[in-house]
Amino acid sequence: MPVRTATPPAQDVVGLALEVLAAQGLSRSAAQAALVSMARERGLTVARSAALVVAAVDGRVG
């Protein structure tokens, strides 16, 4: 039986982050560009930046 992790796979996290940004009124392409820009500004990978966006929405920033 596989062990379940608390963190979803990177593709899922990016997809969730794109949904969060789209809910703020951004188009899909604008949301992708914003996510890449946020990652670049912070020196993070896109997946890590997406995880931070999702965590912020879930209230798990720390």
C-alpha positions as CSV (number, residue, x, y, z in Angstrom):
1,M,0.0,0.0,0.0
2,P,1.6,3.3,-1.0
3,V,2.2,6.0,1.6
4,R,0.1,9.1,1.2
5,T,2.0,12.4,1.3
6,A,0.6,15.7,2.6
7,T,1.8,17.6,-0.5
8,P,0.1,17.0,-3.8
9,P,2.3,16.3,-6.9
10,A,3.8,19.3,-8.5
11,Q,1.5,19.2,-11.5
12,D,-1.5,19.3,-9.2
13,V,-0.1,22.2,-7.2
14,V,0.5,24.2,-10.3
15,G,-3.0,23.5,-11.5
16,L,-4.5,24.5,-8.2
17,A,-2.4,27.7,-8.2
18,L,-3.6,28.5,-11.7
19,E,-7.2,28.0,-10.6
20,V,-6.6,30.4,-7.6
21,L,-5.1,33.1,-9.9
22,A,-7.9,32.6,-12.4
23,A,-10.5,33.0,-9.6
24,Q,-8.9,36.5,-9.1
25,G,-9.9,37.4,-12.6
26,L,-6.8,36.5,-14.6
27,S,-7.0,34.6,-17.9
28,R,-5.2,31.2,-18.0
29,S,-2.2,32.7,-19.9
30,A,-2.0,35.7,-17.6
31,A,-2.2,33.3,-14.5
32,Q,0.7,31.2,-16.0
33,A,2.7,34.3,-16.6
34,A,2.1,35.6,-13.1
35,L,3.1,32.3,-11.5
36,V,6.3,32.2,-13.5
37,S,7.0,35.9,-12.7
38,M,6.4,35.3,-9.0
39,A,8.8,32.3,-9.0
40,R,11.5,34.2,-10.9
41,E,11.3,37.2,-8.5
42,R,11.7,35.0,-5.5
43,G,14.3,32.6,-7.0
44,L,12.0,29.6,-6.6
45,T,10.8,26.9,-8.9
46,V,7.4,27.4,-10.4
47,A,6.2,24.3,-8.5
48,R,7.4,25.8,-5.2
49,S,5.9,29.2,-5.9
50,A,2.6,27.5,-6.8
51,A,2.7,25.5,-3.5
52,L,3.1,28.8,-1.6
53,V,0.1,30.3,-3.4
54,V,-2.0,27.2,-2.6
55,A,-0.8,27.2,1.0
56,A,-1.7,30.9,1.4
57,V,-5.3,30.1,0.2
58,D,-5.5,27.2,2.6
59,G,-4.2,29.4,5.5
60,R,-1.0,27.3,5.9
61,V,1.6,29.9,5.3
62,G,4.4,29.8,7.9
